[in-house]
């Protein structure tokens, strides 16, 4: 079942039950501070979309789209796996409790990275959830078993790369009716409308859920629930495993692999170089400007003339390309002669400047050779560029060469 079909089936009363919680709004919006444009992937009824930013939502379900208010951000009907936007179209991509519904989570997360520099995802740790949440642990272990097959925290971290992960505690009066929201209000789970807006319950076998609710109703009616979980009444918030994940290209401790290009990279390399050139249209002297700046035949000619092109690649996607006329020139500290470019128009594009790709940055050649351990006699099968010591604009990269065969 696709995400659209799933929510067309269970999302009828979603907007009435799933109202954004102000405390979560503050935490999520804090992660968005300082940015202007945002795509909300799996946008649903528009929860957690900031009014202070230029926002576009993406949502496949007609039922969910109908529940968006007239003041909500504009929306495109589409799926995470095929976002209809160009590379780097947004500052931030947001996904709130939606990745587990995607048909291909790895493709959807890759798309978020393609269209934005920063990704903010709300998901959960199913191990913490199953261990800490009384409803799953003691009444519905089948829900925990189902969640082992879903794309949750581990999947998000695996495909977004290095990221920060923060706990999202659930207040005792949480207004967003997700699975764990009523941890201190157990009677709410007896309401079929409430359960219908919680996919973890709505998509379980109805007989299993009804049997569990009968047991819960009995325990509540006979005082057993309050006797068993009396300590919960002392808490104002709880950790049930919900997490806020923030990943940003070029962030500290991010290792970007660089390898020698192959013929199959040509189309992507041309797209990267020409995209970067467009950002400098009007700056590049008129007598050097062409459109496209680098046609396919020139790339072939440069390769034939001995220029060696290196590409930065992550999760099967090229991030940047650098051409070096003589790879030994980098090790010796001479100025490389070929072009250096990166996506999103952020690259320094000058055929007479050397560069080194760090995240999505290209650094001026005088910074390349400030490495504490210069690479001698480069003959690597792969180079890892470590931006750990970079500052916000240029920084000082440290490079490590891995000898062939290692």
Secondary structure, DSSP 8 states (H G I E B T S, - for coil): --HHHHHHHH-TTHHHHB---HHHHHHHHHHHTT--EEEEET-TT-TT--TTSEEEEE---HHHHHTS-TTS-EEE---GGG--S-TT-EEEEEEES-GGG-SSHHHHHHHHHHHEEEEEEEEE-HHHHHHH-HIIIII-HHHHHHHTTS--HHHHHHHH-S-EEEE--EETT-SB--TTTTTT-GGGGG-HHHHHT-HHHHTS-HHHHHHHHHHHHHHHHTTHHHHHTGGGGG-SEE-SSEEEEEEETT-TT-EEEEEE--GGGHHHHHHHHHHHHHHTTTTS-GGG--SSSS-HHHHHHHHHTT-EEEEEEETTEEEEEEEES-THHHHHT----S-EEEGGGTS---TTS-EEEETTEEEEHHHHTT-SS---S--EEEEEEEGGG--SSS---EEEEEETT-
